[in-house]
């Protein structure tokens, strides 16, 4: 479903704690994920950053694009190989999600992965930016989600009742449920 300007404006503001680019550290990230039920990343750079600190997300959603620039195939393959060579058995999924939308296909895939507690990476043909919203609504309470805030840093969202309610209300107003 295409998002209207009201939805886009709401989603432009961080849903959680913004960690400025120059303040991101392994210690800070580790403290945020300590005791979390699940670790989820949305975005190529966010996923790479979290993995570079020795953490493996339970779910990552990437599109092979960073700041509107297509990443090199070797960079995408490198990230894919990290998941394939992990000691965990990650499933790989592919789906379409055009810019400025949340497709039912992407929403349902995220829902299935989180409901079944699968370890997975989802490769998006299109744009993954808006897919943090269904993650907020569907992730288990106590999960931590990281996504990029372009040119500012990374946002950390601890999934609690308040975040779930806000994101579910947005999803309902978009018409996904």
Secondary structure as UniProt FT lines:
FT   HELIX           5..12
FT   STRAND          17..20
FT   HELIX           21..23
FT   HELIX           26..33
FT   TURN            34..35
FT   STRAND          39..42
FT   HELIX           44..52
FT   TURN            53..54
FT   STRAND          59..62
FT   STRAND          65..66
FT   TURN            67..68
FT   STRAND          69..70
FT   HELIX           73..84
FT   STRAND          91..97
FT   TURN            99..100
FT   HELIX           104..115
FT   TURN            116..117
FT   STRAND          120..126
FT   HELIX           129..131
FT   HELIX           132..138
FT   TURN            141..142
FT   STRAND          144..149
FT   TURN            150..152
FT   STRAND          153..158
FT   HELIX           161..174
//
